[in-house]
Amino acid sequence: MQDRRTFIKHSMAAAGAISLTGLSAAARAASTQSVLVFDAMGEIREVYGPDLLGEMIDSGINAITKTMCDPKTFEQEAMDVALEGIRSFDAWIEKNPRQVIRATSVADLDRAFDEKKIAVFYLIQNSTPFGKDLDRVDTFYSLGLRSVQITYNYQNWAGAGCKERSNSGLTVFGMELVEKLNDTNMLIDCSHANMQTMADTIRASKVPVIVSHTGCAAIHTNDRNTTDENLKLLADHGGVVGIDQIRTHISPLREGAVEHYYDHIQHAIKVCGIDHVGIGSDRDHRFIDLTPEYIAELKAEQGANLNEADLPWFMVELNSPRRMETIWDGLKGRGISEDDLEKIMGANVRRIYEQTIG
């Protein structure tokens, strides 16, 4: 544990040095534009045009980890849609080289920061594209995939999701998959897992894991939120939790929910420590208007996951491509220092990427 903590300390220092490159003390004090901003799991879509991408960049966003395919698929369909998702998004990035970078390492992340572009890391939110064939991990790695969620909402070959009826944890295959992902330098994500699968994965992994988009169960009860016990276990093993921005995970309020969002972040800091908390929005970066067309889009994407009575999923105050600025200002208003805000906004996520992906 001492070696891990020493490595984390040195990695955090390196991340801080990168975010200060070429900046005066006065410039650094400005806002999100002067530090690394890394959305640990957010949306960036092929319909995003230069204007929206430009506003995201101007607001300070430097990196996003993006889901490549529908996580509700299984077996051959899961593999097919994942491969098509990577192919399609590769093509989109090639058409937008002035604003986005296909990222497979922290060197790409650092280049995006220097060039004022968005580094996009690829994630699958379910391990079902692998089936039970561990050789597929190598195949997907060669195509640029760098992060794998062990399970989605329900049972798969690796473990149980947060909506599964049983309390079963990581399976025998799941243990083998964790070892393979470690050996391949893939970041393991435990979002959407049930608490037993999450705890088993944290303990089984030889390197820290991430829970990229979740809330705190102690603040608001939701299937998708994480217990204090697992938050502490995650931090004790060097991991990072990203607090998401899906309103129903955060608060029952439709107005003023952003204050509860800050409560979740501050609670995570209290339980995990400042070096283990980040932001994983799980949100579209467009300004969303709940038109019939948008609701139809959600229905097509989410299927049974969508309950229209729960809409809007967004928090009104964060319904903007400039939301990271709002969060910076809100947390600063609660007394969080700029040094700690720098960690929350991106340095902590960068550190775990450096440890696992390289």
Secondary structure, 3 states (H helix, E strand, C coil): CHHHHHHHHHHHHHHHHHHCCCCCHHHHCCCHHHCCCEECCCCCCCCCCHHHHHHHHHHCCCEEEEECCCCCCCHHHHHHHHHHHHHHHHHHHHHCCCCEEECCCHHHHHHHHHHCCEEEEEEECCCHHHCCCCHHHHHHHHCCEEEEECCCCCCCCCCCECCCCCCCCCCHHHHHHHHHHHHCCCEEECCCECHHHHHHHHHHCCCCCEEEEECECCCCCCCCCECHHHHHHHHHCCCEEEECCCHHHHCCCCCCHHHHHHHHHHHHHHHHCHHHEEECCCCCCCCCCCCHHHHHHHHHHHHHHCCHHHCCCCCHHHCCCCHHHHHHHHHHHCCCCHHHHHHHHHHHHHHHHHHHCC
